[in-house]
Amino acid sequence: MTKQEPLIERVVEEIKSSINEDKYPAVRITKETLVNKYGIEAKDVLNAVSRWKKWKDLKLEVRRFGGYIIFGLPDDIDVARWPGSTYKEKPAKEKKEKKVVYKGKTAKDKNYFKFPEETVVVKGAILARENIFLSGPTGCGKTTMLELLAQMNNVPYIRMNLNGETTVDDFVGVWTLAGKNMEFVDGVLPQAMKSGKMLILDEMDAAQPEILFTLQAVLQSAPLVNTKNGETVSPREGFFVAATANTVGRGDMDGLYAGVRTLNEAFLDRFPYVLRMKYPNKNAEIKILINRCGIKQEYANEIVQLAQAARGALTDGKLYSTFSTRKAINFANAIIKFRDIEIALRVAILDRVSKEDALAIREAAQRIWNI
């Protein structure tokens, strides 16, 4: 018996078993197992295995993901007539034609976002060109809503993320060498002021104090006195600021957003509108996954079920990381791409959180998918 035969037998039997159990027909085997148990060449396991002609005869695809080699059926194959069903000359068992699970469809609108009830206020602020401050948990759609409403209403904008490394030079500008001469390059703030555009500032509560003080006067329509180059920049008609943050300027009260700063009352008073957002409700979030990712409704329902279970555990103090709508979208896309719920769960969710949180989320997933 060659080293090919036992591996082929294992793959075929496991795929047949998956088909019978209405699971996605694929087998994952670690590189170490292929080398140590089946004697595959260790130098390049994928090439060593994928060269075998038998995989093509069996209509099987061989690919690599992380530490695994995955053997599976192509999407377009009729599993009821798969050659493996008569492998080793065994009579094929009559099977019902199986729907390929975890397979997505073409997304209707990759920008789709079900706006929350606050949409009327946000839209009103954008059309009136008035400053607005949106707070809410990470990945709940704050910036997405601002960008899409701006696009829908033909309001031009510039966006900047104010992480802890963003400097005043990034914000107001810096002198640079252009040939033999020095030239001043405007930062994002004077760019937006001179062009009369909406300035979207993400993570406002992570901005350095120097940036906040520079912005404070501008928020009241005062000119920007740029001490870098001595220029006084008056805001052109149409300029205003839309800020987003995970907190409402009171610091990290939940222990989820390390490094955020407290925003003083005078700064927040420069925003006529301050809104606290939350994650979309169940039905809205399901529609977001279906429209943006193209995932089928049954899987969208299950993903949202997991997301809501995780959020409930966070509220109860049993979890220390949130499950955002952004994370649900990543999870749905991973399911469509890899067609393997365990791999998708790992790369989109589990490997991003602590071991304790990963264990709790996996237990919730186990109750939904029996994995």
Secondary structure, 3 states (H helix, E strand, C coil): CCCHHHHHHHHHHHHHHHHHCCCCCEEEEEHHHHHHCCCCCCCCHHHHHHCCHHHHHCCCEEEEECCEEEEECCCCCCHHHCHHHHHHHCCCCCCCCCCCCCCCCCCCCCCCCCCCCCHHHHHHHHHHCCCEEEECCCCCCHHHHHHHHHHHCCCCEEEEECCCCCCHHHHHEEEEEECCEEEEEECHHHHHHHHCCEEEEECHHHCCHHHHHHHHHHCCCCCEEECCCCEEECCCCCCEEEEEECCCCECCCCCCCCCCCECCHHHHCCCCEEEECCCCCHHHHHHHHHHHHCCCHHHHHHHHHHHHHHHHHHHCCCCCCCCCHHHHHHHHHHHHHHCCHHHHHHHHCHHHCCHHHHHHHHHHHHHHHCC
